[in-house]
Amino acid sequence: MPIAMPPTPNKEDIEATWTYLQAGVEKIMRNLREGVDMQTVGGSSDALIAFAANINVSVYGHLHVRPLNWCRVEASSERTLIEEVCQMETILVDPADLTRIANLLGEDLYQNLKVYLKAHLKLIHEQSKGHSDEALLTFYIKEWDRYTTAAKYINHLFRYLNRHWVKREIDEGKKDVYDVYTLHLVEWREELFEKVSTNVMAAVLKMVEKQRNGETIEQAQIKSIVDSFVSLGLDENDSSKSTLEVYRYHFERPFIDATRTYYQNESAQFVAENSVVEYMKKAENRLDEEKNRVGLYLHQDIMNTLMKTCLQVLVTDHSTLLRDEFQSLLDMDRQDDLARMYRLLARIIDGLEPLKTKFEAHVRKSGLANVEKFAAEDTVEPKVYVDSLLEIHTQYAKLVDDAFGGESEFVRSLDNACKEFVNRNKICKTGTTKSPELLAKYTDNLLKRSGKSAEDADLEVSLTQVMTVFKYIEDKDVFQKFYSRMLAKRLVHASSASEDAETSMISKLKEACGYEYTNKLQRMFQDMQTSKDLNSSYKEWQARILDEDDLKKAVDPTYSILGTGFWPLSAPTTTFIPPNEIVKTYKRFESFYCEKHSGRRLTWLWQLSKGEVKTNYLKSKPPYTFMVSTYQIGILMLFNEAETVTYEDAQKATTLTAEFLDPSLAVFVKAKVLNVSPENGKPEPGTSYSLNYGFKSKKIKVNLNIAVKSEQKQETEETHKTIEEDRKLLIQSAIVRIMKSRKKMKHVHLMQETLLQLSARFQPKPADIKKSIDQLIEKEYLERLEDDELGYLA
């Protein structure tokens, strides 16, 4: 039934003025409450709705007709009409009259409007009692939308009151006075919201629980409820500002409590009926759902609290159960499940700490077990050993990257475990020097030319893998010693597979350990380049001093001039008399060299020299060429003078000790170059040797310069002795360097500092440091002071 507007009030009648205004307010409220039917115009879903509310208001004057023009909206069967004022025109009376009226009647108008709103909201509250659950939500949202829309129109109607009386009251610090729109919100909160919020929230929680159980719900309803709760958060000190206090207390708090209860019950039941792996999948899905739920219809403010609650219930409360499953997943190499466990536990405080410890222990155990497979063998092939180390590292490095996201703490655990099984395994036994020795030999095999030499790209990959193991080696000085000796042989014998690969390896070592570590290695390359230039000069010199016949008869030599301080090579440990042909050759070179560099002395390293000998005594064409050591050349040349050579003859002619003579003869016999008498006779006095004229080989060039195991063993022992001597000097140097800078130092602190400084090269034993300190005291570099202090003597 339409509301009839009363006649225009008399200027002196305050009650009549409010009655007239109230009719206009009621008309706005009523029309919005009753709604406007959506109509289809011309059969089209696009409808033009026109609605005019004519309010004739006269407040001690005359306010003419105000048409409210309503916006054009799209037709929809799923939502009520949302109206917005597009334009509102007003014809005002004399401004002086309006100011006077506002001052006189402002408070009366404000209080009357407040009383009206309370009555109106009481009526809505009574109507809400007939609804529950989703019906209550629908009713609440519908009334909220109509009420707040009407509040905008009424606020516009009373805008003059807002600009003057309300503003003055607020400026004077009056409490409980708001602009008209805010007054509507305050009254809604006090008269309706506080009475129905509990039931509304209960309905919301039921809908959310349905969705969590897999049912489809009307998410827009919850979104509208959230927006309503947020809008009611008014700042008591400044009505122009809003807070989230109402939302947090009435929505967020019960929502979090309900979420906690729901997931506590669900997780407990799920864990009891399913495996841990299935539970992790469930927990991860639930966490994703709750995060998405915030974006769909919750306020962003709830995100942190909601996720913390879910993590506490779904992960923290079950963290022990998850961690207990970690070892089983590692044993079965379940990378996807390990990744899922990592993602869950990484989100809670200290969630990963126990996993890191278990992971480190597992990797160490796996590494030790992998090495132990062939630890019982007498000799371990370097390639087999290094491959076994790399296999474990590669496997678990990939696991760390793929499952644990390359997390730094897991990387550290991997490094700690690798350092353990690389340096302390069954192959290493009592010491930590075996791994660097085998790694150096493995590197030597890679860089040495062979029939199976790798492509440059593959070789570079292999060298990178070498550096991976090298990183975990504690005794890097041992690797350096063995590597430098083997590099020296490759350079002297020109047996490197690739010069670029050699340079690349030096660069990698320099990057890992610094300039000092590779200084001597780089000087070795410089010496080889210098030797090439020197050989060219020697050939030119030789061509000038020898006639054509002498040049044809002369041996074609190549010399390597190696600096004593940079090459890890020592003079021969046996005497040796070279054949005359070699004597003439090296004497000629000495003359050339001394002319060029006076004052220098050459020491010939016969043990590293080698050559080629042609076999003119055999009928093969072309003749066989024997590739032999210089010692072997000395033995073979004896057969140019005699058909048979006794052991004693060979020993006397070459002056070689049995340590070098015996292996050389044994190689000739084994290769069937020489016949031995008596048959199967050993290299010893009484045994004689003769040329085997029936010698045959598939190759024209026959390599007889084969390293003997006894020689290799002796060389290894010598290298270790050198390492021990060098370490003593390094320890003493470090102590002197520390004391020179500190002057005075406690004994225990000096021990600690020395360990720290040397740890990059090797791990010195405390006993060795103490011994070095005592030796330096005896040499008067240091002195003992009171209170366990040591002093430096300049």
Secondary structure, 3 states (H helix, E strand, C coil): CCCCCCCCCCCCCHHHHHHHHHHHHHHHHHHHHHCCCCCCECCECCCCCCCCCCCCECCCCCECCCCEEECCCCCCCCCCCCCCEEEECCCCCCHHHHHHHHHHHHHHHHHHHHHHHHHHHHHHHHHHCCCCHHHHHHHHHHHHHHHHHHHHHHHHHCHHHHHHHHHHHHHCCCCCCCCHHHHHHHHHHHHHHHHHHHHHHHHHHHHHHHHHCCCCCCHHHHHHHHHHHHHCCECCCCCCCECCHHHHHHHHHHHHHHHHHHHHHHHHHHHHHCCHHHHHHHHHHHHHHHHHHHHHHCCHHHHHHHHHHHHHHHCHHHHHHHHHHHHHHHHCCCHHHHHHHHHHHCCCCCCCHHHHHHHHHHHHHHHHHHHHCCCCCCCCCHHHHHHHHHHHHHHHHHHHHHHCCCCHHHHHHHHHHHHHHHHCCCCCCCCCCHHHHHHHHHHHHHHECCCCCCCHHHHHHHHHHHHHHHHHCCCHHHHHHHHHHHHHHHHHCCCECCHHHHHHHHHHHHHHHCHHHHHHHHHHHHHHHHHHHHHHHHHHHHHHHCCHHHHHHCCCCCCCCCCCCCCCCCCCCCCCCCCHHHHHHHHHHHHHHHHHCCCCCCCCCHHHCEEEEECCCCCCCCCCEEEEEHHHHHHHHHHHCCCEEEHHHHHHHHCCCHHHHHHHHHHHHHCCCEEEECCCCCCCCCCEEEECCCCCCCCCEEECCCCCHHHHHHHHHHHHHHHHHHHHHHHHHHHHHHHHHHCEEEHHHHHHHHHHHHCCCCCCCHHHHHHHHHHHHHCCCEEECCCCEEEECC
